[in-house]
Amino acid sequence: MKQHEVKTCAPKCRSHGHALDLISLLTKTNDVHILLSALLQCWNCHKIQDKFGRNLLHMAACCGRRVVLEWLTDMKKAELNLKTSENGWTPMHCASFYGNIDCLVSLIKRGANLNKNDCDHLTAMEALSLDKWSFLPYQADLNVKTKALQFLILHIFLATPLKD
């Protein structure tokens, strides 16, 4: 089997092996053509999950792979608000935590829920406060930071033309 080749499967595939192979490929290559050709080899690439409940949409949001994220949502109709079993994060939480604003805007345009809570009762906007340096005193009001980011995302959303 070649380096970026994935075995073809059946229409009811739920293989954790396929999930791990595709997630591994998604995190290791920047070549969109290789990624999409590998995704086409699995019938249910948008549904398969690893043992933590993460699917390819979560990982695309984490890694900032906007083209793959859009392909999964537009072509495969991947579920936008699916929570992981590990921490209850949606793809919105993943994109906001890792600072992938282009993925965040893309998810918002496709109808992802901004108010979905994770296991710690945090929304995707509040997940931004989780990624801060521990040695800096944190005195900012979370609501002020969240509202500023929501304003920024709304501004980007309104300034970007919608696709037909």
Order of alpha helices (4+ residues) and beta strands (2+ residues): alpha-alpha-alpha-alpha-alpha-alpha-alpha
